[in-house]
């Protein structure tokens, strides 16, 4: 059975000459640190910073290539799930954490 794929920006990229990391991706990494069993259930892809991000665009369209993005292994009726290019996905850190918490019966993030 296919697994959900979580796309995160690889840490330590250069943006405009400044060493950087993605704060929203770090939030999802924090959730996965709290609940390592969730990490084990996902295929996690660390993607480089520059756009276009071809693999993500092919899955969920050019408008949805920001990260983090969770591409689901099938349809979902969760309120944070969206559909594009025939694939279901969740974008942005809090919705991703809410979705994963719901799927795995875990506490949800506040706020």
PyMOL CGO cylinders between C-alpha atoms (Angstrom):
from pymol import cmd
from pymol.cgo import CYLINDER

trace = [
    CYLINDER, 0.00, 0.00, 0.00, 1.29, 3.47, -0.85, 0.3, 1, 1, 1, 1, 1, 1,
    CYLINDER, 1.29, 3.47, -0.85, 2.11, 5.76, 2.03, 0.3, 1, 1, 1, 1, 1, 1,
    CYLINDER, 2.11, 5.76, 2.03, 1.51, 9.46, 2.49, 0.3, 1, 1, 1, 1, 1, 1,
    CYLINDER, 1.51, 9.46, 2.49, 4.49, 11.56, 1.32, 0.3, 1, 1, 1, 1, 1, 1,
    CYLINDER, 4.49, 11.56, 1.32, 5.62, 14.54, 3.32, 0.3, 1, 1, 1, 1, 1, 1,
    CYLINDER, 5.62, 14.54, 3.32, 7.70, 17.09, 1.44, 0.3, 1, 1, 1, 1, 1, 1,
    CYLINDER, 7.70, 17.09, 1.44, 9.92, 19.31, 3.59, 0.3, 1, 1, 1, 1, 1, 1,
    CYLINDER, 9.92, 19.31, 3.59, 12.59, 21.79, 2.61, 0.3, 1, 1, 1, 1, 1, 1,
    CYLINDER, 12.59, 21.79, 2.61, 16.05, 20.40, 3.28, 0.3, 1, 1, 1, 1, 1, 1,
    CYLINDER, 16.05, 20.40, 3.28, 17.51, 22.33, 6.23, 0.3, 1, 1, 1, 1, 1, 1,
    CYLINDER, 17.51, 22.33, 6.23, 20.46, 24.64, 5.78, 0.3, 1, 1, 1, 1, 1, 1,
    CYLINDER, 20.46, 24.64, 5.78, 19.75, 26.20, 2.37, 0.3, 1, 1, 1, 1, 1, 1,
    CYLINDER, 19.75, 26.20, 2.37, 20.98, 29.57, 1.15, 0.3, 1, 1, 1, 1, 1, 1,
    CYLINDER, 20.98, 29.57, 1.15, 18.40, 32.32, 0.56, 0.3, 1, 1, 1, 1, 1, 1,
    CYLINDER, 18.40, 32.32, 0.56, 19.68, 35.61, -0.79, 0.3, 1, 1, 1, 1, 1, 1,
    CYLINDER, 19.68, 35.61, -0.79, 23.14, 34.92, 0.62, 0.3, 1, 1, 1, 1, 1, 1,
    CYLINDER, 23.14, 34.92, 0.62, 21.86, 34.03, 4.09, 0.3, 1, 1, 1, 1, 1, 1,
    CYLINDER, 21.86, 34.03, 4.09, 22.06, 30.50, 5.53, 0.3, 1, 1, 1, 1, 1, 1,
    CYLINDER, 22.06, 30.50, 5.53, 18.43, 29.64, 6.35, 0.3, 1, 1, 1, 1, 1, 1,
    CYLINDER, 18.43, 29.64, 6.35, 15.95, 26.95, 7.33, 0.3, 1, 1, 1, 1, 1, 1,
    CYLINDER, 15.95, 26.95, 7.33, 12.20, 26.71, 6.84, 0.3, 1, 1, 1, 1, 1, 1,
    CYLINDER, 12.20, 26.71, 6.84, 10.32, 27.61, 10.04, 0.3, 1, 1, 1, 1, 1, 1,
    CYLINDER, 10.32, 27.61, 10.04, 7.06, 25.95, 8.92, 0.3, 1, 1, 1, 1, 1, 1,
    CYLINDER, 7.06, 25.95, 8.92, 8.96, 22.75, 8.07, 0.3, 1, 1, 1, 1, 1, 1,
    CYLINDER, 8.96, 22.75, 8.07, 10.68, 22.91, 11.48, 0.3, 1, 1, 1, 1, 1, 1,
    CYLINDER, 10.68, 22.91, 11.48, 7.22, 23.01, 13.13, 0.3, 1, 1, 1, 1, 1, 1,
    CYLINDER, 7.22, 23.01, 13.13, 6.24, 19.77, 11.38, 0.3, 1, 1, 1, 1, 1, 1,
    CYLINDER, 6.24, 19.77, 11.38, 9.63, 18.26, 12.33, 0.3, 1, 1, 1, 1, 1, 1,
    CYLINDER, 9.63, 18.26, 12.33, 8.84, 19.19, 15.95, 0.3, 1, 1, 1, 1, 1, 1,
    CYLINDER, 8.84, 19.19, 15.95, 5.51, 17.36, 15.74, 0.3, 1, 1, 1, 1, 1, 1,
    CYLINDER, 5.51, 17.36, 15.74, 7.31, 14.32, 14.31, 0.3, 1, 1, 1, 1, 1, 1,
    CYLINDER, 7.31, 14.32, 14.31, 9.84, 14.55, 17.15, 0.3, 1, 1, 1, 1, 1, 1,
    CYLINDER, 9.84, 14.55, 17.15, 7.03, 14.43, 19.70, 0.3, 1, 1, 1, 1, 1, 1,
    CYLINDER, 7.03, 14.43, 19.70, 5.35, 11.51, 17.94, 0.3, 1, 1, 1, 1, 1, 1,
    CYLINDER, 5.35, 11.51, 17.94, 8.03, 9.41, 16.17, 0.3, 1, 1, 1, 1, 1, 1,
    CYLINDER, 8.03, 9.41, 16.17, 5.50, 6.72, 15.28, 0.3, 1, 1, 1, 1, 1, 1,
    CYLINDER, 5.50, 6.72, 15.28, 4.01, 9.19, 12.79, 0.3, 1, 1, 1, 1, 1, 1,
    CYLINDER, 4.01, 9.19, 12.79, 7.41, 9.69, 11.13, 0.3, 1, 1, 1, 1, 1, 1,
    CYLINDER, 7.41, 9.69, 11.13, 7.67, 5.93, 10.68, 0.3, 1, 1, 1, 1, 1, 1,
    CYLINDER, 7.67, 5.93, 10.68, 4.33, 5.87, 8.82, 0.3, 1, 1, 1, 1, 1, 1,
    CYLINDER, 4.33, 5.87, 8.82, 5.38, 8.45, 6.19, 0.3, 1, 1, 1, 1, 1, 1,
    CYLINDER, 5.38, 8.45, 6.19, 7.67, 8.69, 3.22, 0.3, 1, 1, 1, 1, 1, 1,
    CYLINDER, 7.67, 8.69, 3.22, 9.55, 11.91, 3.94, 0.3, 1, 1, 1, 1, 1, 1,
    CYLINDER, 9.55, 11.91, 3.94, 11.21, 13.75, 1.07, 0.3, 1, 1, 1, 1, 1, 1,
    CYLINDER, 11.21, 13.75, 1.07, 13.67, 16.56, 1.81, 0.3, 1, 1, 1, 1, 1, 1,
    CYLINDER, 13.67, 16.56, 1.81, 13.50, 18.85, -1.18, 0.3, 1, 1, 1, 1, 1, 1,
    CYLINDER, 13.50, 18.85, -1.18, 15.92, 21.62, -2.22, 0.3, 1, 1, 1, 1, 1, 1,
    CYLINDER, 15.92, 21.62, -2.22, 14.91, 25.26, -1.86, 0.3, 1, 1, 1, 1, 1, 1,
    CYLINDER, 14.91, 25.26, -1.86, 14.90, 26.57, -5.46, 0.3, 1, 1, 1, 1, 1, 1,
    CYLINDER, 14.90, 26.57, -5.46, 11.70, 26.73, -7.48, 0.3, 1, 1, 1, 1, 1, 1,
    CYLINDER, 11.70, 26.73, -7.48, 10.15, 25.30, -9.52, 0.3, 1, 1, 1, 1, 1, 1,
    CYLINDER, 10.15, 25.30, -9.52, 9.85, 22.13, -7.48, 0.3, 1, 1, 1, 1, 1, 1,
    CYLINDER, 9.85, 22.13, -7.48, 9.02, 19.78, -10.33, 0.3, 1, 1, 1, 1, 1, 1,
    CYLINDER, 9.02, 19.78, -10.33, 8.06, 16.68, -8.34, 0.3, 1, 1, 1, 1, 1, 1,
    CYLINDER, 8.06, 16.68, -8.34, 5.64, 18.64, -6.17, 0.3, 1, 1, 1, 1, 1, 1,
    CYLINDER, 5.64, 18.64, -6.17, 4.21, 20.60, -9.11, 0.3, 1, 1, 1, 1, 1, 1,
    CYLINDER, 4.21, 20.60, -9.11, 3.52, 17.31, -10.91, 0.3, 1, 1, 1, 1, 1, 1,
    CYLINDER, 3.52, 17.31, -10.91, 1.59, 16.01, -7.90, 0.3, 1, 1, 1, 1, 1, 1,
    CYLINDER, 1.59, 16.01, -7.90, -0.39, 19.03, -6.67, 0.3, 1, 1, 1, 1, 1, 1,
    CYLINDER, -0.39, 19.03, -6.67, 0.14, 21.86, -9.17, 0.3, 1, 1, 1, 1, 1, 1,
    CYLINDER, 0.14, 21.86, -9.17, 2.29, 24.96, -9.41, 0.3, 1, 1, 1, 1, 1, 1,
    CYLINDER, 2.29, 24.96, -9.41, 0.16, 26.93, -6.94, 0.3, 1, 1, 1, 1, 1, 1,
    CYLINDER, 0.16, 26.93, -6.94, 0.80, 24.34, -4.21, 0.3, 1, 1, 1, 1, 1, 1,
    CYLINDER, 0.80, 24.34, -4.21, 4.58, 23.92, -4.32, 0.3, 1, 1, 1, 1, 1, 1,
    CYLINDER, 4.58, 23.92, -4.32, 5.19, 25.69, -1.01, 0.3, 1, 1, 1, 1, 1, 1,
    CYLINDER, 5.19, 25.69, -1.01, 6.39, 23.48, 1.77, 0.3, 1, 1, 1, 1, 1, 1,
    CYLINDER, 6.39, 23.48, 1.77, 5.63, 21.70, 3.91, 0.3, 1, 1, 1, 1, 1, 1,
    CYLINDER, 5.63, 21.70, 3.91, 3.10, 19.72, 1.91, 0.3, 1, 1, 1, 1, 1, 1,
    CYLINDER, 3.10, 19.72, 1.91, 1.67, 16.30, 2.72, 0.3, 1, 1, 1, 1, 1, 1,
    CYLINDER, 1.67, 16.30, 2.72, 0.52, 14.35, -0.35, 0.3, 1, 1, 1, 1, 1, 1,
    CYLINDER, 0.52, 14.35, -0.35, -2.02, 11.74, 0.73, 0.3, 1, 1, 1, 1, 1, 1,
    CYLINDER, -2.02, 11.74, 0.73, -2.14, 8.15, -0.45, 0.3, 1, 1, 1, 1, 1, 1,
    CYLINDER, -2.14, 8.15, -0.45, -5.82, 8.49, -1.34, 0.3, 1, 1, 1, 1, 1, 1,
    CYLINDER, -5.82, 8.49, -1.34, -8.98, 10.57, -0.93, 0.3, 1, 1, 1, 1, 1, 1,
    CYLINDER, -8.98, 10.57, -0.93, -9.78, 12.22, 2.38, 0.3, 1, 1, 1, 1, 1, 1,
    CYLINDER, -9.78, 12.22, 2.38, -12.83, 13.94, 3.84, 0.3, 1, 1, 1, 1, 1, 1,
    CYLINDER, -12.83, 13.94, 3.84, -10.71, 15.72, 6.46, 0.3, 1, 1, 1, 1, 1, 1,
    CYLINDER, -10.71, 15.72, 6.46, -11.50, 19.48, 6.38, 0.3, 1, 1, 1, 1, 1, 1,
    CYLINDER, -11.50, 19.48, 6.38, -7.83, 20.41, 5.77, 0.3, 1, 1, 1, 1, 1, 1,
    CYLINDER, -7.83, 20.41, 5.77, -7.47, 18.09, 2.76, 0.3, 1, 1, 1, 1, 1, 1,
    CYLINDER, -7.47, 18.09, 2.76, -7.53, 19.58, -0.75, 0.3, 1, 1, 1, 1, 1, 1,
    CYLINDER, -7.53, 19.58, -0.75, -7.39, 18.08, -4.21, 0.3, 1, 1, 1, 1, 1, 1,
    CYLINDER, -7.39, 18.08, -4.21, -5.37, 19.08, -7.28, 0.3, 1, 1, 1, 1, 1, 1,
    CYLINDER, -5.37, 19.08, -7.28, -4.05, 17.14, -10.29, 0.3, 1, 1, 1, 1, 1, 1,
    CYLINDER, -4.05, 17.14, -10.29, -6.05, 14.13, -9.09, 0.3, 1, 1, 1, 1, 1, 1,
    CYLINDER, -6.05, 14.13, -9.09, -4.15, 13.98, -5.77, 0.3, 1, 1, 1, 1, 1, 1,
    CYLINDER, -4.15, 13.98, -5.77, -5.27, 14.81, -2.25, 0.3, 1, 1, 1, 1, 1, 1,
    CYLINDER, -5.27, 14.81, -2.25, -2.95, 16.89, -0.09, 0.3, 1, 1, 1, 1, 1, 1,
    CYLINDER, -2.95, 16.89, -0.09, -2.62, 19.06, 3.00, 0.3, 1, 1, 1, 1, 1, 1,
    CYLINDER, -2.62, 19.06, 3.00, -0.48, 22.18, 2.94, 0.3, 1, 1, 1, 1, 1, 1,
    CYLINDER, -0.48, 22.18, 2.94, 0.96, 24.38, 5.72, 0.3, 1, 1, 1, 1, 1, 1,
    CYLINDER, 0.96, 24.38, 5.72, 2.27, 23.25, 9.10, 0.3, 1, 1, 1, 1, 1, 1,
    CYLINDER, 2.27, 23.25, 9.10, -0.75, 23.50, 11.42, 0.3, 1, 1, 1, 1, 1, 1,
    CYLINDER, -0.75, 23.50, 11.42, -3.16, 21.79, 9.01, 0.3, 1, 1, 1, 1, 1, 1,
    CYLINDER, -3.16, 21.79, 9.01, -0.58, 19.05, 8.40, 0.3, 1, 1, 1, 1, 1, 1,
    CYLINDER, -0.58, 19.05, 8.40, -0.12, 18.52, 12.15, 0.3, 1, 1, 1, 1, 1, 1,
    CYLINDER, -0.12, 18.52, 12.15, -3.91, 18.52, 12.69, 0.3, 1, 1, 1, 1, 1, 1,
    CYLINDER, -3.91, 18.52, 12.69, -4.38, 16.00, 9.89, 0.3, 1, 1, 1, 1, 1, 1,
    CYLINDER, -4.38, 16.00, 9.89, -1.63, 13.68, 11.15, 0.3, 1, 1, 1, 1, 1, 1,
    CYLINDER, -1.63, 13.68, 11.15, -2.86, 13.96, 14.75, 0.3, 1, 1, 1, 1, 1, 1,
    CYLINDER, -2.86, 13.96, 14.75, -6.39, 13.06, 13.65, 0.3, 1, 1, 1, 1, 1, 1,
    CYLINDER, -6.39, 13.06, 13.65, -5.20, 10.15, 11.51, 0.3, 1, 1, 1, 1, 1, 1,
    CYLINDER, -5.20, 10.15, 11.51, -3.07, 8.70, 14.33, 0.3, 1, 1, 1, 1, 1, 1,
    CYLINDER, -3.07, 8.70, 14.33, -5.36, 9.49, 17.28, 0.3, 1, 1, 1, 1, 1, 1,
    CYLINDER, -5.36, 9.49, 17.28, -2.92, 11.98, 18.81, 0.3, 1, 1, 1, 1, 1, 1,
    CYLINDER, -2.92, 11.98, 18.81, -3.27, 15.37, 20.51, 0.3, 1, 1, 1, 1, 1, 1,
    CYLINDER, -3.27, 15.37, 20.51, -3.89, 18.26, 18.13, 0.3, 1, 1, 1, 1, 1, 1,
    CYLINDER, -3.89, 18.26, 18.13, -1.89, 21.50, 18.10, 0.3, 1, 1, 1, 1, 1, 1,
    CYLINDER, -1.89, 21.50, 18.10, -3.41, 24.51, 19.82, 0.3, 1, 1, 1, 1, 1, 1,
    CYLINDER, -3.41, 24.51, 19.82, -4.13, 27.66, 17.88, 0.3, 1, 1, 1, 1, 1, 1,
]
cmd.load_cgo(trace, "trace")
